[in-house]
């Protein structure tokens, strides 16, 4: 199963709340499902994970951030975008995740902000926008 992970799910999952749904999603990456990434998605992960406030939230050291990013770079299916979709999203910053999902032929786009994708022009695409809880239900975890 191939999925795109919104940055908010990655950060929440790395916050090490072991009982959280997002922790389970991130922990099963590369095992129960595969991650699709583009350079734009990876650069956002990198930018956000290096922020002081996010590092305080996750408790990750700079070395641990590097290890997480190295794992994502190695385990993720790297996608090259040749055509940018503009599905009329509430948050234009989310377009990079749609571009990745469409180009990769992903099954799911996992986000904590499903409302950002409502009332957009995603109809012709095959992937589903789901919450981390819905994604775990699909994975039967």
CNS distance restraints for C-alpha pairs under 8 A (distance, minus, plus):
assign (resid   1 and name CA) (resid  32 and name CA) 7.58 0.50 0.50
assign (resid   1 and name CA) (resid  33 and name CA) 4.93 0.50 0.50
assign (resid   1 and name CA) (resid  34 and name CA) 6.00 0.50 0.50
assign (resid   1 and name CA) (resid 106 and name CA) 7.78 0.50 0.50
assign (resid   1 and name CA) (resid 107 and name CA) 6.55 0.50 0.50
assign (resid   2 and name CA) (resid  33 and name CA) 5.93 0.50 0.50
assign (resid   2 and name CA) (resid  34 and name CA) 4.80 0.50 0.50
assign (resid   2 and name CA) (resid  35 and name CA) 5.89 0.50 0.50
assign (resid   2 and name CA) (resid  36 and name CA) 6.57 0.50 0.50
assign (resid   2 and name CA) (resid 105 and name CA) 7.86 0.50 0.50
assign (resid   2 and name CA) (resid 106 and name CA) 4.95 0.50 0.50
assign (resid   2 and name CA) (resid 107 and name CA) 5.46 0.50 0.50
assign (resid   2 and name CA) (resid 108 and name CA) 6.77 0.50 0.50
assign (resid   3 and name CA) (resid  33 and name CA) 7.11 0.50 0.50
assign (resid   3 and name CA) (resid  34 and name CA) 6.21 0.50 0.50
assign (resid   3 and name CA) (resid  35 and name CA) 5.23 0.50 0.50
assign (resid   3 and name CA) (resid  36 and name CA) 5.95 0.50 0.50
assign (resid   3 and name CA) (resid 101 and name CA) 7.23 0.50 0.50
assign (resid   3 and name CA) (resid 106 and name CA) 5.27 0.50 0.50
assign (resid   3 and name CA) (resid 107 and name CA) 5.75 0.50 0.50
assign (resid   3 and name CA) (resid 108 and name CA) 4.67 0.50 0.50
assign (resid   3 and name CA) (resid 109 and name CA) 5.60 0.50 0.50
assign (resid   3 and name CA) (resid 110 and name CA) 6.98 0.50 0.50
assign (resid   4 and name CA) (resid  35 and name CA) 5.77 0.50 0.50
assign (resid   4 and name CA) (resid  36 and name CA) 5.31 0.50 0.50
assign (resid   4 and name CA) (resid  37 and name CA) 6.86 0.50 0.50
assign (resid   4 and name CA) (resid  97 and name CA) 6.66 0.50 0.50
assign (resid   4 and name CA) (resid 100 and name CA) 7.04 0.50 0.50
assign (resid   4 and name CA) (resid 101 and name CA) 6.01 0.50 0.50
assign (resid   4 and name CA) (resid 106 and name CA) 6.89 0.50 0.50
assign (resid   4 and name CA) (resid 108 and name CA) 6.34 0.50 0.50
assign (resid   4 and name CA) (resid 109 and name CA) 4.70 0.50 0.50
assign (resid   4 and name CA) (resid 110 and name CA) 6.14 0.50 0.50
assign (resid   5 and name CA) (resid   9 and name CA) 6.53 0.50 0.50
assign (resid   5 and name CA) (resid  10 and name CA) 6.76 0.50 0.50
assign (resid   5 and name CA) (resid  35 and name CA) 7.13 0.50 0.50
assign (resid   5 and name CA) (resid  36 and name CA) 7.92 0.50 0.50
assign (resid   5 and name CA) (resid  97 and name CA) 7.69 0.50 0.50
assign (resid   5 and name CA) (resid 109 and name CA) 6.06 0.50 0.50
assign (resid   5 and name CA) (resid 110 and name CA) 5.07 0.50 0.50
assign (resid   5 and name CA) (resid 111 and name CA) 6.52 0.50 0.50
assign (resid   6 and name CA) (resid  10 and name CA) 6.71 0.50 0.50
assign (resid   6 and name CA) (resid  97 and name CA) 6.80 0.50 0.50
assign (resid   6 and name CA) (resid 109 and name CA) 7.28 0.50 0.50
assign (resid   6 and name CA) (resid 110 and name CA) 6.04 0.50 0.50
assign (resid   6 and name CA) (resid 111 and name CA) 5.06 0.50 0.50
assign (resid   6 and name CA) (resid 112 and name CA) 7.60 0.50 0.50
assign (resid   7 and name CA) (resid  11 and name CA) 6.17 0.50 0.50
assign (resid   7 and name CA) (resid  44 and name CA) 7.38 0.50 0.50
assign (resid   7 and name CA) (resid  45 and name CA) 6.10 0.50 0.50
assign (resid   7 and name CA) (resid  48 and name CA) 7.85 0.50 0.50
assign (resid   7 and name CA) (resid 111 and name CA) 7.87 0.50 0.50
assign (resid   8 and name CA) (resid  12 and name CA) 6.06 0.50 0.50
assign (resid   8 and name CA) (resid 111 and name CA) 6.88 0.50 0.50
assign (resid   8 and name CA) (resid 112 and name CA) 6.41 0.50 0.50
assign (resid   9 and name CA) (resid  13 and name CA) 5.91 0.50 0.50
assign (resid   9 and name CA) (resid  22 and name CA) 5.90 0.50 0.50
assign (resid   9 and name CA) (resid  26 and name CA) 7.95 0.50 0.50
assign (resid   9 and name CA) (resid 110 and name CA) 7.37 0.50 0.50
assign (resid   9 and name CA) (resid 111 and name CA) 5.98 0.50 0.50
assign (resid   9 and name CA) (resid 112 and name CA) 6.15 0.50 0.50
assign (resid   9 and name CA) (resid 132 and name CA) 7.32 0.50 0.50
assign (resid  10 and name CA) (resid  14 and name CA) 6.16 0.50 0.50
assign (resid  10 and name CA) (resid  22 and name CA) 7.34 0.50 0.50
assign (resid  10 and name CA) (resid  26 and name CA) 6.48 0.50 0.50
assign (resid  11 and name CA) (resid  15 and name CA) 6.31 0.50 0.50
assign (resid  11 and name CA) (resid  49 and name CA) 7.28 0.50 0.50
assign (resid  11 and name CA) (resid  54 and name CA) 7.40 0.50 0.50
assign (resid  11 and name CA) (resid  58 and name CA) 7.12 0.50 0.50
assign (resid  12 and name CA) (resid  16 and name CA) 7.88 0.50 0.50
assign (resid  12 and name CA) (resid  22 and name CA) 5.98 0.50 0.50
assign (resid  12 and name CA) (resid  23 and name CA) 7.05 0.50 0.50
assign (resid  12 and name CA) (resid  58 and name CA) 7.75 0.50 0.50
assign (resid  13 and name CA) (resid  17 and name CA) 7.33 0.50 0.50
assign (resid  13 and name CA) (resid  20 and name CA) 7.45 0.50 0.50
assign (resid  13 and name CA) (resid  21 and name CA) 7.66 0.50 0.50
assign (resid  13 and name CA) (resid  22 and name CA) 4.33 0.50 0.50
assign (resid  13 and name CA) (resid  23 and name CA) 3.84 0.50 0.50
assign (resid  13 and name CA) (resid  24 and name CA) 7.21 0.50 0.50
assign (resid  13 and name CA) (resid  25 and name CA) 7.01 0.50 0.50
assign (resid  13 and name CA) (resid  26 and name CA) 5.52 0.50 0.50
assign (resid  13 and name CA) (resid  27 and name CA) 7.80 0.50 0.50
assign (resid  14 and name CA) (resid  23 and name CA) 6.47 0.50 0.50
assign (resid  14 and name CA) (resid  26 and name CA) 7.28 0.50 0.50
assign (resid  14 and name CA) (resid  58 and name CA) 5.62 0.50 0.50
assign (resid  15 and name CA) (resid  23 and name CA) 7.62 0.50 0.50
assign (resid  15 and name CA) (resid  57 and name CA) 6.05 0.50 0.50
assign (resid  15 and name CA) (resid  58 and name CA) 3.85 0.50 0.50
assign (resid  15 and name CA) (resid  59 and name CA) 6.85 0.50 0.50
assign (resid  16 and name CA) (resid  23 and name CA) 6.50 0.50 0.50
assign (resid  16 and name CA) (resid  58 and name CA) 6.60 0.50 0.50
assign (resid  17 and name CA) (resid  23 and name CA) 6.45 0.50 0.50
assign (resid  18 and name CA) (resid  23 and name CA) 5.83 0.50 0.50
assign (resid  18 and name CA) (resid  24 and name CA) 7.45 0.50 0.50
assign (resid  19 and name CA) (resid  23 and name CA) 7.16 0.50 0.50
assign (resid  19 and name CA) (resid  24 and name CA) 7.87 0.50 0.50
assign (resid  20 and name CA) (resid  24 and name CA) 6.72 0.50 0.50
assign (resid  21 and name CA) (resid  25 and name CA) 6.40 0.50 0.50
assign (resid  21 and name CA) (resid 132 and name CA) 6.21 0.50 0.50
assign (resid  21 and name CA) (resid 133 and name CA) 5.92 0.50 0.50
assign (resid  21 and name CA) (resid 136 and name CA) 7.51 0.50 0.50
assign (resid  22 and name CA) (resid  26 and name CA) 6.19 0.50 0.50
assign (resid  22 and name CA) (resid 132 and name CA) 5.89 0.50 0.50
assign (resid  22 and name CA) (resid 133 and name CA) 7.76 0.50 0.50
assign (resid  23 and name CA) (resid  27 and name CA) 5.93 0.50 0.50
assign (resid  24 and name CA) (resid  28 and name CA) 6.17 0.50 0.50
assign (resid  24 and name CA) (resid 136 and name CA) 7.76 0.50 0.50
assign (resid  25 and name CA) (resid  29 and name CA) 6.54 0.50 0.50
assign (resid  25 and name CA) (resid 132 and name CA) 6.67 0.50 0.50
assign (resid  25 and name CA) (resid 135 and name CA) 7.81 0.50 0.50
assign (resid  25 and name CA) (resid 136 and name CA) 6.73 0.50 0.50
assign (resid  28 and name CA) (resid  32 and name CA) 5.41 0.50 0.50
assign (resid  28 and name CA) (resid  33 and name CA) 6.86 0.50 0.50
assign (resid  29 and name CA) (resid  33 and name CA) 5.58 0.50 0.50
assign (resid  29 and name CA) (resid  34 and name CA) 6.06 0.50 0.50
assign (resid  29 and name CA) (resid  35 and name CA) 6.70 0.50 0.50
assign (resid  30 and name CA) (resid  34 and name CA) 4.99 0.50 0.50
assign (resid  30 and name CA) (resid  35 and name CA) 6.92 0.50 0.50
assign (resid  30 and name CA) (resid  75 and name CA) 6.25 0.50 0.50
assign (resid  30 and name CA) (resid  76 and name CA) 7.66 0.50 0.50
assign (resid  32 and name CA) (resid 139 and name CA) 7.11 0.50 0.50
assign (resid  34 and name CA) (resid  75 and name CA) 7.71 0.50 0.50
assign (resid  34 and name CA) (resid  76 and name CA) 6.66 0.50 0.50
assign (resid  34 and name CA) (resid  77 and name CA) 7.22 0.50 0.50
assign (resid  35 and name CA) (resid  72 and name CA) 7.92 0.50 0.50
assign (resid  35 and name CA) (resid  75 and name CA) 7.37 0.50 0.50
assign (resid  35 and name CA) (resid  76 and name CA) 4.85 0.50 0.50
assign (resid  35 and name CA) (resid  77 and name CA) 6.01 0.50 0.50
assign (resid  36 and name CA) (resid  76 and name CA) 5.49 0.50 0.50
assign (resid  36 and name CA) (resid  77 and name CA) 4.64 0.50 0.50
assign (resid  36 and name CA) (resid  78 and name CA) 6.11 0.50 0.50
assign (resid  36 and name CA) (resid  79 and name CA) 6.75 0.50 0.50
assign (resid  36 and name CA) (resid 100 and name CA) 6.91 0.50 0.50
assign (resid  36 and name CA) (resid 101 and name CA) 7.34 0.50 0.50
assign (resid  36 and name CA) (resid 104 and name CA) 6.60 0.50 0.50
assign (resid  36 and name CA) (resid 106 and name CA) 7.30 0.50 0.50
assign (resid  37 and name CA) (resid  41 and name CA) 5.86 0.50 0.50
assign (resid  37 and name CA) (resid  42 and name CA) 6.27 0.50 0.50
assign (resid  37 and name CA) (resid  76 and name CA) 6.06 0.50 0.50
assign (resid  37 and name CA) (resid  77 and name CA) 6.00 0.50 0.50
assign (resid  37 and name CA) (resid  78 and name CA) 5.14 0.50 0.50
assign (resid  37 and name CA) (resid  79 and name CA) 5.85 0.50 0.50
assign (resid  37 and name CA) (resid 100 and name CA) 6.41 0.50 0.50
assign (resid  38 and name CA) (resid  42 and name CA) 6.09 0.50 0.50
assign (resid  38 and name CA) (resid  78 and name CA) 5.73 0.50 0.50
assign (resid  38 and name CA) (resid  79 and name CA) 4.95 0.50 0.50
assign (resid  38 and name CA) (resid  80 and name CA) 6.10 0.50 0.50
assign (resid  38 and name CA) (resid  81 and name CA) 7.19 0.50 0.50
assign (resid  38 and name CA) (resid 100 and name CA) 6.08 0.50 0.50
assign (resid  39 and name CA) (resid  43 and name CA) 5.97 0.50 0.50
assign (resid  39 and name CA) (resid  78 and name CA) 7.88 0.50 0.50
assign (resid  39 and name CA) (resid  79 and name CA) 7.82 0.50 0.50
assign (resid  39 and name CA) (resid  80 and name CA) 7.62 0.50 0.50
assign (resid  40 and name CA) (resid  44 and name CA) 6.27 0.50 0.50
assign (resid  40 and name CA) (resid  96 and name CA) 6.49 0.50 0.50
assign (resid  41 and name CA) (resid  45 and name CA) 6.30 0.50 0.50
assign (resid  41 and name CA) (resid  96 and name CA) 6.36 0.50 0.50
assign (resid  41 and name CA) (resid  97 and name CA) 6.79 0.50 0.50
assign (resid  41 and name CA) (resid 100 and name CA) 7.87 0.50 0.50
assign (resid  42 and name CA) (resid  46 and name CA) 6.15 0.50 0.50
assign (resid  42 and name CA) (resid  73 and name CA) 7.80 0.50 0.50
assign (resid  43 and name CA) (resid  47 and name CA) 6.03 0.50 0.50
assign (resid  44 and name CA) (resid  48 and name CA) 6.02 0.50 0.50
assign (resid  45 and name CA) (resid  49 and name CA) 5.93 0.50 0.50
assign (resid  45 and name CA) (resid  69 and name CA) 7.81 0.50 0.50
assign (resid  46 and name CA) (resid  50 and name CA) 6.22 0.50 0.50
assign (resid  46 and name CA) (resid  69 and name CA) 6.89 0.50 0.50
assign (resid  47 and name CA) (resid  51 and name CA) 6.70 0.50 0.50
assign (resid  48 and name CA) (resid  54 and name CA) 6.87 0.50 0.50
assign (resid  49 and name CA) (resid  54 and name CA) 6.00 0.50 0.50
assign (resid  49 and name CA) (resid  55 and name CA) 6.43 0.50 0.50
assign (resid  49 and name CA) (resid  65 and name CA) 6.57 0.50 0.50
assign (resid  50 and name CA) (resid  54 and name CA) 7.13 0.50 0.50
assign (resid  50 and name CA) (resid  55 and name CA) 6.58 0.50 0.50
assign (resid  50 and name CA) (resid  62 and name CA) 7.41 0.50 0.50
assign (resid  50 and name CA) (resid  65 and name CA) 7.18 0.50 0.50
assign (resid  51 and name CA) (resid  55 and name CA) 6.16 0.50 0.50
assign (resid  52 and name CA) (resid  56 and name CA) 6.14 0.50 0.50
assign (resid  53 and name CA) (resid  57 and name CA) 6.23 0.50 0.50
assign (resid  54 and name CA) (resid  58 and name CA) 6.06 0.50 0.50
assign (resid  55 and name CA) (resid  59 and name CA) 5.52 0.50 0.50
assign (resid  55 and name CA) (resid  60 and name CA) 5.39 0.50 0.50
assign (resid  55 and name CA) (resid  61 and name CA) 6.97 0.50 0.50
assign (resid  56 and name CA) (resid  60 and name CA) 7.21 0.50 0.50
assign (resid  60 and name CA) (resid  64 and name CA) 5.54 0.50 0.50
assign (resid  60 and name CA) (resid  65 and name CA) 6.11 0.50 0.50
assign (resid  61 and name CA) (resid  65 and name CA) 6.23 0.50 0.50
assign (resid  62 and name CA) (resid  66 and name CA) 6.26 0.50 0.50
assign (resid  63 and name CA) (resid  67 and name CA) 6.28 0.50 0.50
assign (resid  64 and name CA) (resid  68 and name CA) 6.18 0.50 0.50
assign (resid  65 and name CA) (resid  69 and name CA) 6.19 0.50 0.50
assign (resid  66 and name CA) (resid  70 and name CA) 5.98 0.50 0.50
assign (resid  67 and name CA) (resid  71 and name CA) 6.10 0.50 0.50
assign (resid  68 and name CA) (resid  72 and name CA) 6.26 0.50 0.50
assign (resid  69 and name CA) (resid  73 and name CA) 6.05 0.50 0.50
assign (resid  70 and name CA) (resid  74 and name CA) 6.12 0.50 0.50
assign (resid  71 and name CA) (resid  75 and name CA) 5.75 0.50 0.50
assign (resid  71 and name CA) (resid  76 and name CA) 7.85 0.50 0.50
assign (resid  72 and name CA) (resid  76 and name CA) 5.23 0.50 0.50
assign (resid  73 and name CA) (resid  78 and name CA) 7.80 0.50 0.50
assign (resid  79 and name CA) (resid 100 and name CA) 6.82 0.50 0.50
assign (resid  79 and name CA) (resid 103 and name CA) 7.09 0.50 0.50
assign (resid  79 and name CA) (resid 104 and name CA) 6.20 0.50 0.50
assign (resid  80 and name CA) (resid 103 and name CA) 7.76 0.50 0.50
assign (resid  81 and name CA) (resid  99 and name CA) 7.03 0.50 0.50
assign (resid  81 and name CA) (resid 100 and name CA) 7.18 0.50 0.50
assign (resid  81 and name CA) (resid 103 and name CA) 6.60 0.50 0.50
assign (resid  83 and name CA) (resid  99 and name CA) 7.85 0.50 0.50
assign (resid  84 and name CA) (resid  99 and name CA) 5.95 0.50 0.50
assign (resid  85 and name CA) (resid  95 and name CA) 7.18 0.50 0.50
assign (resid  85 and name CA) (resid  98 and name CA) 7.31 0.50 0.50
assign (resid  85 and name CA) (resid  99 and name CA) 5.86 0.50 0.50
assign (resid  86 and name CA) (resid  95 and name CA) 6.59 0.50 0.50
assign (resid  87 and name CA) (resid  95 and name CA) 7.45 0.50 0.50
assign (resid  87 and name CA) (resid 120 and name CA) 5.74 0.50 0.50
assign (resid  87 and name CA) (resid 121 and name CA) 4.59 0.50 0.50
assign (resid  87 and name CA) (resid 122 and name CA) 6.06 0.50 0.50
assign (resid  88 and name CA) (resid  92 and name CA) 7.68 0.50 0.50
assign (resid  88 and name CA) (resid 120 and name CA) 5.28 0.50 0.50
assign (resid  88 and name CA) (resid 121 and name CA) 6.09 0.50 0.50
assign (resid  89 and name CA) (resid  94 and name CA) 7.16 0.50 0.50
assign (resid  89 and name CA) (resid  95 and name CA) 7.13 0.50 0.50
assign (resid  89 and name CA) (resid 116 and name CA) 6.37 0.50 0.50
assign (resid  89 and name CA) (resid 117 and name CA) 5.91 0.50 0.50
assign (resid  89 and name CA) (resid 118 and name CA) 7.87 0.50 0.50
assign (resid  89 and name CA) (resid 119 and name CA) 7.82 0.50 0.50
assign (resid  89 and name CA) (resid 120 and name CA) 5.39 0.50 0.50
assign (resid  89 and name CA) (resid 121 and name CA) 7.75 0.50 0.50
assign (resid  90 and name CA) (resid 116 and name CA) 5.28 0.50 0.50
assign (resid  90 and name CA) (resid 117 and name CA) 6.97 0.50 0.50
assign (resid  90 and name CA) (resid 120 and name CA) 7.74 0.50 0.50
assign (resid  91 and name CA) (resid  95 and name CA) 7.76 0.50 0.50
assign (resid  91 and name CA) (resid 116 and name CA) 6.29 0.50 0.50
assign (resid  94 and name CA) (resid  98 and name CA) 6.85 0.50 0.50
assign (resid  95 and name CA) (resid  99 and name CA) 6.09 0.50 0.50
assign (resid  96 and name CA) (resid 100 and name CA) 6.18 0.50 0.50
assign (resid  97 and name CA) (resid 101 and name CA) 6.14 0.50 0.50
assign (resid  97 and name CA) (resid 109 and name CA) 7.41 0.50 0.50
assign (resid  98 and name CA) (resid 102 and name CA) 6.01 0.50 0.50
assign (resid  98 and name CA) (resid 109 and name CA) 7.71 0.50 0.50
assign (resid  99 and name CA) (resid 103 and name CA) 6.06 0.50 0.50
assign (resid 100 and name CA) (resid 104 and name CA) 5.84 0.50 0.50
assign (resid 100 and name CA) (resid 106 and name CA) 7.94 0.50 0.50
assign (resid 101 and name CA) (resid 105 and name CA) 5.87 0.50 0.50
assign (resid 101 and name CA) (resid 106 and name CA) 4.85 0.50 0.50
assign (resid 101 and name CA) (resid 107 and name CA) 7.67 0.50 0.50
assign (resid 101 and name CA) (resid 108 and name CA) 7.35 0.50 0.50
assign (resid 101 and name CA) (resid 109 and name CA) 6.61 0.50 0.50
assign (resid 101 and name CA) (resid 127 and name CA) 6.89 0.50 0.50
assign (resid 102 and name CA) (resid 106 and name CA) 6.57 0.50 0.50
assign (resid 102 and name CA) (resid 125 and name CA) 6.70 0.50 0.50
assign (resid 102 and name CA) (resid 126 and name CA) 7.80 0.50 0.50
assign (resid 102 and name CA) (resid 127 and name CA) 7.39 0.50 0.50
assign (resid 105 and name CA) (resid 126 and name CA) 7.54 0.50 0.50
assign (resid 105 and name CA) (resid 127 and name CA) 7.31 0.50 0.50
assign (resid 106 and name CA) (resid 126 and name CA) 7.84 0.50 0.50
assign (resid 106 and name CA) (resid 127 and name CA) 5.80 0.50 0.50
assign (resid 107 and name CA) (resid 126 and name CA) 6.99 0.50 0.50
assign (resid 107 and name CA) (resid 127 and name CA) 4.57 0.50 0.50
assign (resid 107 and name CA) (resid 128 and name CA) 6.39 0.50 0.50
assign (resid 108 and name CA) (resid 127 and name CA) 4.98 0.50 0.50
assign (resid 108 and name CA) (resid 128 and name CA) 4.78 0.50 0.50
assign (resid 108 and name CA) (resid 129 and name CA) 5.85 0.50 0.50
assign (resid 108 and name CA) (resid 130 and name CA) 6.84 0.50 0.50
assign (resid 108 and name CA) (resid 135 and name CA) 7.89 0.50 0.50
assign (resid 109 and name CA) (resid 127 and name CA) 6.79 0.50 0.50
assign (resid 109 and name CA) (resid 128 and name CA) 6.12 0.50 0.50
assign (resid 109 and name CA) (resid 129 and name CA) 4.78 0.50 0.50
assign (resid 109 and name CA) (resid 130 and name CA) 6.25 0.50 0.50
assign (resid 110 and name CA) (resid 129 and name CA) 6.03 0.50 0.50
assign (resid 110 and name CA) (resid 130 and name CA) 5.10 0.50 0.50
assign (resid 110 and name CA) (resid 131 and name CA) 5.54 0.50 0.50
assign (resid 110 and name CA) (resid 132 and name CA) 5.91 0.50 0.50
assign (resid 110 and name CA) (resid 135 and name CA) 6.92 0.50 0.50
assign (resid 111 and name CA) (resid 129 and name CA) 7.19 0.50 0.50
assign (resid 111 and name CA) (resid 130 and name CA) 6.28 0.50 0.50
assign (resid 111 and name CA) (resid 131 and name CA) 5.28 0.50 0.50
assign (resid 111 and name CA) (resid 132 and name CA) 6.53 0.50 0.50
assign (resid 112 and name CA) (resid 131 and name CA) 5.59 0.50 0.50
assign (resid 112 and name CA) (resid 132 and name CA) 6.86 0.50 0.50
assign (resid 113 and name CA) (resid 117 and name CA) 7.59 0.50 0.50
assign (resid 113 and name CA) (resid 131 and name CA) 7.67 0.50 0.50
assign (resid 114 and name CA) (resid 118 and name CA) 6.80 0.50 0.50
assign (resid 114 and name CA) (resid 129 and name CA) 6.64 0.50 0.50
assign (resid 114 and name CA) (resid 130 and name CA) 6.57 0.50 0.50
assign (resid 114 and name CA) (resid 131 and name CA) 6.60 0.50 0.50
assign (resid 117 and name CA) (resid 129 and name CA) 7.44 0.50 0.50
assign (resid 130 and name CA) (resid 134 and name CA) 5.81 0.50 0.50
assign (resid 130 and name CA) (resid 135 and name CA) 6.22 0.50 0.50
assign (resid 131 and name CA) (resid 135 and name CA) 6.21 0.50 0.50
assign (resid 132 and name CA) (resid 136 and name CA) 6.20 0.50 0.50
assign (resid 133 and name CA) (resid 137 and name CA) 6.34 0.50 0.50
assign (resid 134 and name CA) (resid 138 and name CA) 6.41 0.50 0.50
assign (resid 135 and name CA) (resid 139 and name CA) 6.32 0.50 0.50
assign (resid 136 and name CA) (resid 140 and name CA) 6.03 0.50 0.50
assign (resid 136 and name CA) (resid 141 and name CA) 5.43 0.50 0.50
assign (resid 137 and name CA) (resid 141 and name CA) 6.26 0.50 0.50
